[in-house]
């Protein structure tokens, strides 16, 4: 993702890239209503692509961030499966 | 992610899980303004965690969906780096 898009996302900047991510999340919300599997997969792919782009632009390693926080346990209750009651 | 949260997300349902995702994206937007690296990593982790939960609840394989669409090339122009002009 970095190799394909970084030059462009960097020019767009953090706020511009974040706004694209928000738009993609809205499109995912629309796709959820249609229940068309292909649309859904497309929109999930777009959201994660923009999330990865945003992480690149801000210098965050998305995979590491996720693994550090969610290391196969819920980060709040430390159980798996999660036993939080909220 | 499936093992830790599926039982809970399934009860919450698609719409409820989507709404959580939207909230986490907003929190990420707030963290972007502070420029605190630890906050940022936390919020990125939360967004991807909820995205993965939503994918589980809707029966989408998030990793496959992303790899199918973004196989190291831009899905629109088919180049890497992307050469789209929008």
Backbone of each chain as nested JSON, in Angstrom:
{
  "chains": [
    {"id": "A", "residues": [
      {"number": 1, "name": "UNK", "atoms": {"N": [0.845, -1.202, 0.0], "CA": [0.0, 0.0, 0.0], "C": [0.879, 1.25, 0.0]}},
      {"number": 2, "name": "UNK", "atoms": {"N": [1.935, 1.181, 0.798], "CA": [2.868, 2.306, 0.84], "C": [3.475, 2.557, -0.538]}},
      {"number": 3, "name": "UNK", "atoms": {"N": [3.904, 1.501, -1.194], "CA": [4.579, 1.648, -2.477], "C": [3.616, 2.211, -3.534]}},
      {"number": 4, "name": "UNK", "atoms": {"N": [2.371, 1.734, -3.5], "CA": [1.418, 2.13, -4.543], "C": [0.955, 3.575, -4.37]}},
      {"number": 5, "name": "UNK", "atoms": {"N": [0.716, 3.969, -3.117], "CA": [-0.01, 5.222, -2.901], "C": [0.729, 6.313, -2.142]}},
      {"number": 6, "name": "UNK", "atoms": {"N": [1.85, 5.991, -1.519], "CA": [2.412, 6.961, -0.578], "C": [2.661, 8.334, -1.203]}},
      {"number": 7, "name": "UNK", "atoms": {"N": [3.209, 8.344, -2.425], "CA": [3.536, 9.633, -3.06], "C": [2.293, 10.505, -3.193]}},
      {"number": 8, "name": "UNK", "atoms": {"N": [1.154, 9.852, -3.471], "CA": [-0.066, 10.632, -3.673], "C": [-0.698, 11.052, -2.346]}},
      {"number": 9, "name": "UNK", "atoms": {"N": [-0.73, 10.099, -1.413], "CA": [-1.341, 10.405, -0.112], "C": [-0.545, 11.48, 0.613]}},
      {"number": 10, "name": "UNK", "atoms": {"N": [0.758, 11.43, 0.433], "CA": [1.596, 12.41, 1.1], "C": [1.259, 13.82, 0.61]}},
      {"number": 11, "name": "UNK", "atoms": {"N": [1.025, 13.935, -0.681], "CA": [0.645, 15.243, -1.234], "C": [-0.741, 15.669, -0.722]}},
      {"number": 12, "name": "UNK", "atoms": {"N": [-1.624, 14.703, -0.599], "CA": [-2.986, 15.013, -0.148], "C": [-2.999, 15.464, 1.311]}},
      {"number": 13, "name": "UNK", "atoms": {"N": [-2.078, 14.904, 2.091], "CA": [-1.951, 15.305, 3.485], "C": [-2.849, 14.506, 4.412]}},
      {"number": 14, "name": "UNK", "atoms": {"N": [-2.66, 14.726, 5.711], "CA": [-3.373, 13.938, 6.72], "C": [-4.871, 14.215, 6.682]}},
      {"number": 15, "name": "UNK", "atoms": {"N": [-5.238, 15.49, 6.66], "CA": [-6.669, 15.812, 6.731], "C": [-7.407, 15.315, 5.486]}},
      {"number": 16, "name": "UNK", "atoms": {"N": [-6.8, 15.515, 4.323], "CA": [-7.423, 15.061, 3.078], "C": [-7.581, 13.551, 3.053]}},
      {"number": 17, "name": "UNK", "atoms": {"N": [-6.572, 12.84, 3.522], "CA": [-6.632, 11.38, 3.527], "C": [-7.661, 10.89, 4.541]}},
      {"number": 18, "name": "UNK", "atoms": {"N": [-7.724, 11.57, 5.693], "CA": [-8.744, 11.21, 6.695], "C": [-10.151, 11.41, 6.129]}},
      {"number": 19, "name": "UNK", "atoms": {"N": [-10.358, 12.509, 5.411], "CA": [-11.681, 12.755, 4.839], "C": [-12.084, 11.671, 3.828]}},
      {"number": 20, "name": "UNK", "atoms": {"N": [-11.129, 11.189, 3.054], "CA": [-11.402, 10.073, 2.138], "C": [-11.808, 8.841, 2.931]}},
      {"number": 21, "name": "UNK", "atoms": {"N": [-11.085, 8.582, 4.026], "CA": [-11.416, 7.413, 4.859], "C": [-12.86, 7.509, 5.357]}},
      {"number": 22, "name": "UNK", "atoms": {"N": [-13.243, 8.692, 5.825], "CA": [-14.615, 8.875, 6.333], "C": [-15.634, 8.599, 5.219]}},
      {"number": 23, "name": "UNK", "atoms": {"N": [-15.352, 9.071, 4.018], "CA": [-16.253, 8.811, 2.887], "C": [-16.36, 7.315, 2.599]}},
      {"number": 24, "name": "UNK", "atoms": {"N": [-15.227, 6.613, 2.678], "CA": [-15.253, 5.177, 2.404], "C": [-16.043, 4.425, 3.472]}},
      {"number": 25, "name": "UNK", "atoms": {"N": [-15.946, 4.902, 4.716], "CA": [-16.717, 4.26, 5.795], "C": [-18.214, 4.469, 5.543]}},
      {"number": 26, "name": "UNK", "atoms": {"N": [-18.578, 5.64, 5.026], "CA": [-19.989, 5.875, 4.683], "C": [-20.44, 4.943, 3.556]}},
      {"number": 27, "name": "UNK", "atoms": {"N": [-19.588, 4.773, 2.559], "CA": [-19.937, 3.867, 1.451], "C": [-20.091, 2.433, 1.954]}},
      {"number": 28, "name": "UNK", "atoms": {"N": [-19.247, 2.058, 2.913], "CA": [-19.385, 0.726, 3.519], "C": [-20.745, 0.61, 4.207]}},
      {"number": 29, "name": "UNK", "atoms": {"N": [-21.153, 1.675, 4.886], "CA": [-22.464, 1.691, 5.545], "C": [-23.6, 1.487, 4.546]}},
      {"number": 30, "name": "UNK", "atoms": {"N": [-23.477, 2.098, 3.358], "CA": [-24.492, 1.91, 2.316], "C": [-24.486, 0.472, 1.809]}},
      {"number": 31, "name": "UNK", "atoms": {"N": [-23.274, -0.062, 1.608], "CA": [-23.156, -1.434, 1.101], "C": [-23.746, -2.436, 2.083]}},
      {"number": 32, "name": "UNK", "atoms": {"N": [-23.659, -2.132, 3.387], "CA": [-24.209, -3.04, 4.402], "C": [-25.724, -3.177, 4.239]}},
      {"number": 33, "name": "UNK", "atoms": {"N": [-26.351, -2.094, 3.745], "CA": [-27.815, -2.143, 3.577], "C": [-28.219, -3.016, 2.392]}},
      {"number": 34, "name": "UNK", "atoms": {"N": [-27.373, -3.065, 1.352], "CA": [-27.736, -3.822, 0.149], "C": [-27.526, -5.314, 0.334]}},
      {"number": 35, "name": "UNK", "atoms": {"N": [-26.561, -5.669, 1.201], "CA": [-26.267, -7.08, 1.445], "C": [-25.751, -7.799, 0.211]}},
      {"number": 36, "name": "UNK", "atoms": {"N": [-25.127, -7.073, -0.704], "CA": [-24.49, -7.677, -1.879], "C": [-23.036, -7.986, -1.523]}},
      {"number": 37, "name": "UNK", "atoms": {"N": [-22.698, -9.267, -1.547], "CA": [-21.395, -9.71, -1.047], "C": [-20.232, -9.041, -1.782]}},
      {"number": 38, "name": "UNK", "atoms": {"N": [-20.341, -8.906, -3.103], "CA": [-19.239, -8.323, -3.869], "C": [-19.051, -6.845, -3.515]}},
      {"number": 39, "name": "UNK", "atoms": {"N": [-20.17, -6.117, -3.424], "CA": [-20.1, -4.709, -2.998], "C": [-19.441, -4.595, -1.637]}},
      {"number": 40, "name": "UNK", "atoms": {"N": [-19.892, -5.466, -0.734], "CA": [-19.375, -5.428, 0.637], "C": [-17.869, -5.632, 0.654]}},
      {"number": 41, "name": "UNK", "atoms": {"N": [-17.414, -6.661, -0.058], "CA": [-15.973, -6.946, -0.076], "C": [-15.197, -5.765, -0.646]}},
      {"number": 42, "name": "UNK", "atoms": {"N": [-15.744, -5.167, -1.697], "CA": [-15.123, -3.981, -2.292], "C": [-15.0, -2.844, -1.288]}},
      {"number": 43, "name": "UNK", "atoms": {"N": [-16.057, -2.591, -0.565], "CA": [-16.053, -1.454, 0.367], "C": [-15.172, -1.719, 1.579]}},
      {"number": 44, "name": "UNK", "atoms": {"N": [-15.174, -2.97, 2.067], "CA": [-14.238, -3.308, 3.153], "C": [-12.8, -3.09, 2.683]}},
      {"number": 45, "name": "UNK", "atoms": {"N": [-12.512, -3.514, 1.45], "CA": [-11.15, -3.358, 0.916], "C": [-10.785, -1.876, 0.839]}},
      {"number": 46, "name": "UNK", "atoms": {"N": [-11.734, -1.043, 0.408], "CA": [-11.455, 0.393, 0.302], "C": [-11.182, 1.003, 1.672]}},
      {"number": 47, "name": "UNK", "atoms": {"N": [-11.976, 0.624, 2.663], "CA": [-11.779, 1.207, 3.993], "C": [-10.4, 0.836, 4.533]}},
      {"number": 48, "name": "UNK", "atoms": {"N": [-10.039, -0.422, 4.412], "CA": [-8.738, -0.818, 4.968], "C": [-7.604, -0.193, 4.15]}},
      {"number": 49, "name": "UNK", "atoms": {"N": [-7.806, -0.005, 2.864], "CA": [-6.778, 0.637, 2.036], "C": [-6.556, 2.083, 2.475]}},
      {"number": 50, "name": "UNK", "atoms": {"N": [-7.644, 2.809, 2.724], "CA": [-7.497, 4.205, 3.141], "C": [-6.978, 4.308, 4.563]}},
      {"number": 51, "name": "UNK", "atoms": {"N": [-7.357, 3.352, 5.393], "CA": [-6.82, 3.335, 6.751], "C": [-5.306, 3.114, 6.71]}},
      {"number": 52, "name": "UNK", "atoms": {"N": [-4.873, 2.203, 5.835], "CA": [-3.438, 1.939, 5.7], "C": [-2.718, 3.167, 5.135]}},
      {"number": 53, "name": "UNK", "atoms": {"N": [-3.365, 3.836, 4.184], "CA": [-2.768, 5.056, 3.623], "C": [-2.6, 6.119, 4.699]}},
      {"number": 54, "name": "UNK", "atoms": {"N": [-3.644, 6.282, 5.491], "CA": [-3.601, 7.29, 6.55], "C": [-2.503, 6.954, 7.558]}},
      {"number": 55, "name": "UNK", "atoms": {"N": [-2.376, 5.668, 7.876], "CA": [-1.315, 5.245, 8.792], "C": [0.056, 5.572, 8.197]}},
      {"number": 56, "name": "UNK", "atoms": {"N": [0.222, 5.308, 6.901], "CA": [1.5, 5.63, 6.249], "C": [1.811, 7.114, 6.349]}},
      {"number": 57, "name": "UNK", "atoms": {"N": [0.814, 7.935, 6.055], "CA": [1.034, 9.385, 6.042], "C": [1.399, 9.892, 7.439]}},
      {"number": 58, "name": "UNK", "atoms": {"N": [0.824, 9.263, 8.469], "CA": [1.089, 9.728, 9.835], "C": [2.274, 8.993, 10.471]}},
      {"number": 59, "name": "UNK", "atoms": {"N": [2.883, 8.063, 9.741], "CA": [4.054, 7.377, 10.261], "C": [3.74, 6.299, 11.288]}},
      {"number": 60, "name": "UNK", "atoms": {"N": [2.493, 5.777, 11.256], "CA": [2.113, 4.703, 12.18], "C": [2.192, 3.361, 11.443]}},
      {"number": 61, "name": "UNK", "atoms": {"N": [2.758, 2.357, 12.104], "CA": [2.766, 1.005, 11.554], "C": [1.465, 0.331, 11.987]}},
      {"number": 62, "name": "UNK", "atoms": {"N": [0.53, 0.255, 11.041], "CA": [-0.833, -0.186, 11.36], "C": [-0.846, -1.604, 11.933]}},
      {"number": 63, "name": "UNK", "atoms": {"N": [-0.106, -2.488, 11.299], "CA": [-0.104, -3.886, 11.732], "C": [0.448, -4.011, 13.155]}},
      {"number": 64, "name": "UNK", "atoms": {"N": [1.566, -3.33, 13.396], "CA": [2.153, -3.363, 14.737], "C": [1.209, -2.77, 15.776]}},
      {"number": 65, "name": "UNK", "atoms": {"N": [0.581, -1.641, 15.424], "CA": [-0.332, -0.983, 16.359], "C": [-1.457, -1.94, 16.742]}},
      {"number": 66, "name": "UNK", "atoms": {"N": [-1.993, -2.643, 15.746], "CA": [-3.107, -3.559, 16.006], "C": [-2.64, -4.74, 16.862]}},
      {"number": 67, "name": "UNK", "atoms": {"N": [-1.478, -5.282, 16.506], "CA": [-0.991, -6.464, 17.235], "C": [-0.598, -6.104, 18.66]}},
      {"number": 68, "name": "UNK", "atoms": {"N": [-0.037, -4.902, 18.836], "CA": [0.341, -4.484, 20.188], "C": [-0.866, -4.375, 21.102]}},
      {"number": 69, "name": "UNK", "atoms": {"N": [-1.951, -3.836, 20.567], "CA": [-3.12, -3.612, 21.423], "C": [-3.985, -4.865, 21.558]}},
      {"number": 70, "name": "UNK", "atoms": {"N": [-4.172, -5.576, 20.437], "CA": [-5.092, -6.727, 20.437], "C": [-4.312, -8.015, 20.243]}},
      {"number": 71, "name": "UNK", "atoms": {"N": [-3.51, -8.375, 21.229], "CA": [-2.668, -9.559, 21.099], "C": [-3.45, -10.8, 21.505]}},
      {"number": 72, "name": "UNK", "atoms": {"N": [-4.559, -11.026, 20.77], "CA": [-5.409, -12.197, 21.01], "C": [-6.14, -12.157, 22.348]}},
      {"number": 73, "name": "UNK", "atoms": {"N": [-6.128, -10.969, 22.955], "CA": [-6.947, -10.787, 24.161], "C": [-7.648, -9.443, 24.029]}},
      {"number": 74, "name": "UNK", "atoms": {"N": [-8.77, -9.3, 24.704], "CA": [-9.406, -7.997, 24.775], "C": [-8.497, -7.073, 25.604]}},
      {"number": 75, "name": "UNK", "atoms": {"N": [-8.17, -5.858, 25.099], "CA": [-7.259, -4.987, 25.848], "C": [-7.865, -4.432, 27.136]}},
      {"number": 76, "name": "UNK", "atoms": {"N": [-9.19, -4.51, 27.275], "CA": [-9.811, -3.997, 28.506], "C": [-9.849, -5.06, 29.592]}},
      {"number": 77, "name": "UNK", "atoms": {"N": [-10.458, -6.217, 29.288], "CA": [-10.627, -7.224, 30.355], "C": [-9.5, -8.262, 30.345]}},
      {"number": 78, "name": "UNK", "atoms": {"N": [-8.662, -8.262, 29.266], "CA": [-7.533, -9.197, 29.126], "C": [-7.982, -10.642, 28.987]}},
      {"number": 79, "name": "UNK", "atoms": {"N": [-9.246, -10.858, 28.61], "CA": [-9.716, -12.227, 28.396], "C": [-9.963, -12.513, 26.914]}},
      {"number": 80, "name": "UNK", "atoms": {"N": [-9.966, -13.77, 26.58], "CA": [-10.383, -14.208, 25.255], "C": [-11.15, -15.506, 25.447]}},
      {"number": 81, "name": "UNK", "atoms": {"N": [-12.439, -15.543, 25.045], "CA": [-13.221, -14.428, 24.519], "C": [-13.392, -13.29, 25.536]}},
      {"number": 82, "name": "UNK", "atoms": {"N": [-13.595, -12.105, 25.011], "CA": [-13.818, -10.908, 25.84], "C": [-14.999, -11.11, 26.79]}},
      {"number": 83, "name": "UNK", "atoms": {"N": [-14.808, -10.638, 28.025], "CA": [-15.89, -10.769, 29.017], "C": [-16.367, -9.426, 29.527]}},
      {"number": 84, "name": "UNK", "atoms": {"N": [-16.022, -8.359, 28.821], "CA": [-16.503, -7.044, 29.221], "C": [-18.03, -7.04, 29.224]}},
      {"number": 85, "name": "UNK", "atoms": {"N": [-18.583, -6.24, 30.069], "CA": [-20.055, -6.24, 30.173], "C": [-20.713, -5.034, 29.543]}},
      {"number": 86, "name": "UNK", "atoms": {"N": [-19.922, -4.113, 28.959], "CA": [-20.576, -2.949, 28.341], "C": [-21.216, -3.351, 27.028]}}
    ]},
    {"id": "B", "residues": [
      {"number": 1, "name": "UNK", "atoms": {"N": [-9.16, -11.942, 16.282], "CA": [-10.25, -10.983, 16.488], "C": [-11.597, -11.72, 16.539]}},
      {"number": 2, "name": "UNK", "atoms": {"N": [-11.738, -12.664, 15.634], "CA": [-12.969, -13.455, 15.62], "C": [-13.145, -14.202, 16.947]}},
      {"number": 3, "name": "UNK", "atoms": {"N": [-12.055, -14.797, 17.404], "CA": [-12.139, -15.605, 18.616], "C": [-12.468, -14.735, 19.829]}},
      {"number": 4, "name": "UNK", "atoms": {"N": [-11.863, -13.558, 19.883], "CA": [-12.022, -12.704, 21.062], "C": [-13.414, -12.072, 21.108]}},
      {"number": 5, "name": "UNK", "atoms": {"N": [-13.915, -11.635, 19.959], "CA": [-15.096, -10.764, 19.975], "C": [-16.346, -11.29, 19.268]}},
      {"number": 6, "name": "UNK", "atoms": {"N": [-16.218, -12.369, 18.506], "CA": [-17.341, -12.708, 17.64], "C": [-18.656, -12.89, 18.395]}},
      {"number": 7, "name": "UNK", "atoms": {"N": [-18.587, -13.565, 19.53], "CA": [-19.819, -13.85, 20.274], "C": [-20.533, -12.553, 20.652]}},
      {"number": 8, "name": "UNK", "atoms": {"N": [-19.728, -11.515, 20.967], "CA": [-20.347, -10.266, 21.406], "C": [-20.833, -9.431, 20.229]}},
      {"number": 9, "name": "UNK", "atoms": {"N": [-19.993, -9.384, 19.186], "CA": [-20.372, -8.595, 18.014], "C": [-21.599, -9.182, 17.346]}},
      {"number": 10, "name": "UNK", "atoms": {"N": [-21.686, -10.489, 17.357], "CA": [-22.818, -11.138, 16.722], "C": [-24.111, -10.731, 17.419]}},
      {"number": 11, "name": "UNK", "atoms": {"N": [-24.052, -10.651, 18.74], "CA": [-25.241, -10.215, 19.5], "C": [-25.567, -8.753, 19.203]}},
      {"number": 12, "name": "UNK", "atoms": {"N": [-24.515, -7.941, 19.062], "CA": [-24.712, -6.51, 18.816], "C": [-25.317, -6.279, 17.44]}},
      {"number": 13, "name": "UNK", "atoms": {"N": [-24.964, -7.124, 16.489], "CA": [-25.532, -7.032, 15.153], "C": [-24.739, -6.115, 14.237]}},
      {"number": 14, "name": "UNK", "atoms": {"N": [-25.115, -6.129, 12.969], "CA": [-24.359, -5.387, 11.952], "C": [-24.453, -3.884, 12.185]}},
      {"number": 15, "name": "UNK", "atoms": {"N": [-25.65, -3.386, 12.416], "CA": [-25.819, -1.931, 12.538], "C": [-25.098, -1.401, 13.786]}},
      {"number": 16, "name": "UNK", "atoms": {"N": [-25.241, -2.119, 14.892], "CA": [-24.573, -1.701, 16.124], "C": [-23.056, -1.715, 15.988]}},
      {"number": 17, "name": "UNK", "atoms": {"N": [-22.536, -2.731, 15.329], "CA": [-21.085, -2.83, 15.157], "C": [-20.597, -1.74, 14.201]}},
      {"number": 18, "name": "UNK", "atoms": {"N": [-21.378, -1.468, 13.166], "CA": [-21.021, -0.378, 12.239], "C": [-20.981, 0.968, 12.981]}},
      {"number": 19, "name": "UNK", "atoms": {"N": [-21.962, 1.191, 13.838], "CA": [-21.985, 2.462, 14.581], "C": [-20.758, 2.625, 15.479]}},
      {"number": 20, "name": "UNK", "atoms": {"N": [-20.316, 1.527, 16.083], "CA": [-19.08, 1.568, 16.874], "C": [-17.899, 1.935, 15.992]}},
      {"number": 21, "name": "UNK", "atoms": {"N": [-17.858, 1.335, 14.808], "CA": [-16.765, 1.64, 13.879], "C": [-16.738, 3.136, 13.554]}},
      {"number": 22, "name": "UNK", "atoms": {"N": [-17.906, 3.698, 13.273], "CA": [-17.992, 5.128, 12.946], "C": [-17.472, 5.964, 14.117]}},
      {"number": 23, "name": "UNK", "atoms": {"N": [-17.846, 5.58, 15.339], "CA": [-17.355, 6.3, 16.525], "C": [-15.836, 6.224, 16.634]}},
      {"number": 24, "name": "UNK", "atoms": {"N": [-15.289, 5.05, 16.353], "CA": [-13.83, 4.889, 16.454], "C": [-13.121, 5.723, 15.385]}},
      {"number": 25, "name": "UNK", "atoms": {"N": [-13.722, 5.831, 14.214], "CA": [-13.126, 6.656, 13.147], "C": [-13.121, 8.128, 13.588]}},
      {"number": 26, "name": "UNK", "atoms": {"N": [-14.175, 8.539, 14.268], "CA": [-14.208, 9.917, 14.798], "C": [-13.107, 10.124, 15.839]}},
      {"number": 27, "name": "UNK", "atoms": {"N": [-12.933, 9.145, 16.722], "CA": [-11.869, 9.257, 17.734], "C": [-10.495, 9.32, 17.076]}},
      {"number": 28, "name": "UNK", "atoms": {"N": [-10.329, 8.567, 16.0], "CA": [-9.072, 8.638, 15.251], "C": [-8.871, 10.052, 14.709]}},
      {"number": 29, "name": "UNK", "atoms": {"N": [-9.945, 10.655, 14.216], "CA": [-9.871, 12.03, 13.713], "C": [-9.424, 13.002, 14.798]}},
      {"number": 30, "name": "UNK", "atoms": {"N": [-9.923, 12.791, 16.017], "CA": [-9.502, 13.647, 17.14], "C": [-8.029, 13.422, 17.466]}},
      {"number": 31, "name": "UNK", "atoms": {"N": [-7.615, 12.15, 17.466], "CA": [-6.22, 11.828, 17.791], "C": [-5.269, 12.431, 16.757]}},
      {"number": 32, "name": "UNK", "atoms": {"N": [-5.721, 12.536, 15.509], "CA": [-4.869, 13.114, 14.453], "C": [-4.529, 14.567, 14.762]}},
      {"number": 33, "name": "UNK", "atoms": {"N": [-5.464, 15.238, 15.433], "CA": [-5.227, 16.654, 15.76], "C": [-4.187, 16.81, 16.866]}},
      {"number": 34, "name": "UNK", "atoms": {"N": [-4.118, 15.846, 17.784], "CA": [-3.194, 15.979, 18.913], "C": [-1.765, 15.639, 18.526]}},
      {"number": 35, "name": "UNK", "atoms": {"N": [-1.627, 14.739, 17.516], "CA": [-0.297, 14.335, 17.072], "C": [0.496, 13.606, 18.153]}},
      {"number": 36, "name": "UNK", "atoms": {"N": [-0.222, 12.957, 19.074], "CA": [0.428, 12.121, 20.082], "C": [0.525, 10.691, 19.531]}},
      {"number": 37, "name": "UNK", "atoms": {"N": [1.743, 10.223, 19.361], "CA": [1.974, 8.955, 18.672], "C": [1.259, 7.78, 19.344]}},
      {"number": 38, "name": "UNK", "atoms": {"N": [1.292, 7.756, 20.682], "CA": [0.675, 6.63, 21.382], "C": [-0.854, 6.638, 21.207]}},
      {"number": 39, "name": "UNK", "atoms": {"N": [-1.44, 7.841, 21.325], "CA": [-2.879, 7.965, 21.083], "C": [-3.23, 7.497, 19.68]}},
      {"number": 40, "name": "UNK", "atoms": {"N": [-2.435, 7.959, 18.732], "CA": [-2.678, 7.621, 17.333], "C": [-2.659, 6.108, 17.123]}},
      {"number": 41, "name": "UNK", "atoms": {"N": [-1.624, 5.469, 17.656], "CA": [-1.506, 4.02, 17.479], "C": [-2.691, 3.306, 18.108]}},
      {"number": 42, "name": "UNK", "atoms": {"N": [-3.107, 3.778, 19.281], "CA": [-4.283, 3.218, 19.944], "C": [-5.53, 3.334, 19.08]}},
      {"number": 43, "name": "UNK", "atoms": {"N": [-5.731, 4.508, 18.511], "CA": [-6.952, 4.727, 17.737], "C": [-6.931, 3.969, 16.411]}},
      {"number": 44, "name": "UNK", "atoms": {"N": [-5.764, 3.904, 15.78], "CA": [-5.654, 3.083, 14.57], "C": [-5.986, 1.63, 14.898]}},
      {"number": 45, "name": "UNK", "atoms": {"N": [-5.46, 1.149, 16.024], "CA": [-5.72, -0.239, 16.42], "C": [-7.219, -0.46, 16.638]}},
      {"number": 46, "name": "UNK", "atoms": {"N": [-7.879, 0.527, 17.267], "CA": [-9.315, 0.385, 17.519], "C": [-10.112, 0.341, 16.218]}},
      {"number": 47, "name": "UNK", "atoms": {"N": [-9.75, 1.213, 15.273], "CA": [-10.496, 1.244, 14.021], "C": [-10.352, -0.09, 13.29]}},
      {"number": 48, "name": "UNK", "atoms": {"N": [-9.142, -0.596, 13.22], "CA": [-8.968, -1.847, 12.474], "C": [-9.618, -3.007, 13.23]}},
      {"number": 49, "name": "UNK", "atoms": {"N": [-9.639, -2.934, 14.548], "CA": [-10.294, -3.989, 15.333], "C": [-11.799, -4.009, 15.046]}},
      {"number": 50, "name": "UNK", "atoms": {"N": [-12.408, -2.828, 15.019], "CA": [-13.855, -2.78, 14.76], "C": [-14.185, -3.105, 13.323]}},
      {"number": 51, "name": "UNK", "atoms": {"N": [-13.297, -2.74, 12.414], "CA": [-13.487, -3.093, 11.009], "C": [-13.442, -4.616, 10.857]}},
      {"number": 52, "name": "UNK", "atoms": {"N": [-12.492, -5.239, 11.561], "CA": [-12.383, -6.7, 11.513], "C": [-13.616, -7.351, 12.137]}},
      {"number": 53, "name": "UNK", "atoms": {"N": [-14.11, -6.765, 13.241], "CA": [-15.323, -7.294, 13.874], "C": [-16.511, -7.211, 12.923]}},
      {"number": 54, "name": "UNK", "atoms": {"N": [-16.637, -6.061, 12.263], "CA": [-17.753, -5.872, 11.339], "C": [-17.66, -6.872, 10.184]}},
      {"number": 55, "name": "UNK", "atoms": {"N": [-16.448, -7.091, 9.705], "CA": [-16.246, -8.07, 8.63], "C": [-16.666, -9.461, 9.11]}},
      {"number": 56, "name": "UNK", "atoms": {"N": [-16.289, -9.808, 10.334], "CA": [-16.682, -11.117, 10.883], "C": [-18.197, -11.257, 10.936]}},
      {"number": 57, "name": "UNK", "atoms": {"N": [-18.861, -10.213, 11.435], "CA": [-20.312, -10.287, 11.598], "C": [-21.012, -10.414, 10.242]}},
      {"number": 58, "name": "UNK", "atoms": {"N": [-20.433, -9.79, 9.201], "CA": [-21.075, -9.84, 7.882], "C": [-20.558, -11.002, 7.033]}},
      {"number": 59, "name": "UNK", "atoms": {"N": [-19.639, -11.78, 7.584], "CA": [-19.151, -12.952, 6.855], "C": [-18.154, -12.62, 5.752]}},
      {"number": 60, "name": "UNK", "atoms": {"N": [-17.493, -11.465, 5.839], "CA": [-16.494, -11.083, 4.839], "C": [-15.098, -11.396, 5.388]}},
      {"number": 61, "name": "UNK", "atoms": {"N": [-14.247, -11.982, 4.555], "CA": [-12.856, -12.201, 4.928], "C": [-12.082, -10.935, 4.56]}},
      {"number": 62, "name": "UNK", "atoms": {"N": [-11.796, -10.129, 5.58], "CA": [-11.232, -8.791, 5.365], "C": [-9.89, -8.855, 4.644]}},
      {"number": 63, "name": "UNK", "atoms": {"N": [-9.046, -9.762, 5.065], "CA": [-7.713, -9.852, 4.468], "C": [-7.813, -10.239, 2.989]}},
      {"number": 64, "name": "UNK", "atoms": {"N": [-8.642, -11.237, 2.705], "CA": [-8.824, -11.646, 1.312], "C": [-9.41, -10.531, 0.464]}},
      {"number": 65, "name": "UNK", "atoms": {"N": [-10.404, -9.828, 1.023], "CA": [-11.05, -8.746, 0.282], "C": [-10.019, -7.687, -0.093]}},
      {"number": 66, "name": "UNK", "atoms": {"N": [-9.15, -7.356, 0.854], "CA": [-8.141, -6.326, 0.608], "C": [-7.121, -6.807, -0.422]}},
      {"number": 67, "name": "UNK", "atoms": {"N": [-6.673, -8.049, -0.258], "CA": [-5.652, -8.56, -1.181], "C": [-6.217, -8.74, -2.586]}},
      {"number": 68, "name": "UNK", "atoms": {"N": [-7.487, -9.147, -2.674], "CA": [-8.088, -9.32, -4.002], "C": [-8.145, -8.0, -4.763]}},
      {"number": 69, "name": "UNK", "atoms": {"N": [-8.499, -6.947, -4.046], "CA": [-8.676, -5.67, -4.743], "C": [-7.353, -4.925, -4.944]}},
      {"number": 70, "name": "UNK", "atoms": {"N": [-6.505, -4.963, -3.894], "CA": [-5.264, -4.175, -3.941], "C": [-4.055, -5.098, -4.001]}},
      {"number": 71, "name": "UNK", "atoms": {"N": [-3.914, -5.8, -5.106], "CA": [-2.822, -6.772, -5.214], "C": [-1.542, -6.073, -5.683]}},
      {"number": 72, "name": "UNK", "atoms": {"N": [-1.122, -5.105, -4.875], "CA": [0.116, -4.367, -5.173], "C": [0.015, -3.471, -6.386]}},
      {"number": 73, "name": "UNK", "atoms": {"N": [-1.21, -3.275, -6.863], "CA": [-1.427, -2.304, -7.926], "C": [-2.654, -1.483, -7.572]}},
      {"number": 74, "name": "UNK", "atoms": {"N": [-2.723, -0.262, -8.078], "CA": [-3.938, 0.511, -7.923], "C": [-5.053, -0.188, -8.711]}},
      {"number": 75, "name": "UNK", "atoms": {"N": [-6.24, -0.444, -8.094], "CA": [-7.298, -1.161, -8.823], "C": [-7.901, -0.337, -9.959]}},
      {"number": 76, "name": "UNK", "atoms": {"N": [-7.683, 0.967, -9.95], "CA": [-8.251, 1.789, -11.03], "C": [-7.318, 1.847, -12.241]}},
      {"number": 77, "name": "UNK", "atoms": {"N": [-6.063, 2.293, -12.008], "CA": [-5.169, 2.484, -13.16], "C": [-4.275, 1.258, -13.403]}},
      {"number": 78, "name": "UNK", "atoms": {"N": [-4.253, 0.31, -12.471], "CA": [-3.441, -0.915, -12.574], "C": [-1.942, -0.64, -12.541]}},
      {"number": 79, "name": "UNK", "atoms": {"N": [-1.533, 0.512, -12.075], "CA": [-0.117, 0.81, -11.978], "C": [0.344, 0.845, -10.522]}},
      {"number": 80, "name": "UNK", "atoms": {"N": [1.643, 0.678, -10.345], "CA": [2.277, 0.884, -9.052], "C": [3.633, 1.529, -9.279]}},
      {"number": 81, "name": "UNK", "atoms": {"N": [3.86, 2.747, -8.76], "CA": [2.893, 3.583, -8.045], "C": [1.696, 3.99, -8.898]}},
      {"number": 82, "name": "UNK", "atoms": {"N": [0.589, 4.22, -8.189], "CA": [-0.648, 4.665, -8.83], "C": [-0.404, 5.932, -9.657]}},
      {"number": 83, "name": "UNK", "atoms": {"N": [-1.031, 5.961, -10.841], "CA": [-0.874, 7.141, -11.7], "C": [-2.207, 7.817, -11.998]}},
      {"number": 84, "name": "UNK", "atoms": {"N": [-3.214, 7.493, -11.206], "CA": [-4.514, 8.154, -11.39], "C": [-4.33, 9.667, -11.224]}},
      {"number": 85, "name": "UNK", "atoms": {"N": [-5.177, 10.416, -11.899], "CA": [-5.003, 11.874, -11.852], "C": [-6.045, 12.575, -10.983]}},
      {"number": 86, "name": "UNK", "atoms": {"N": [-6.981, 11.811, -10.386], "CA": [-7.96, 12.502, -9.517], "C": [-7.338, 12.877, -8.195]}}
    ]}
  ]
}
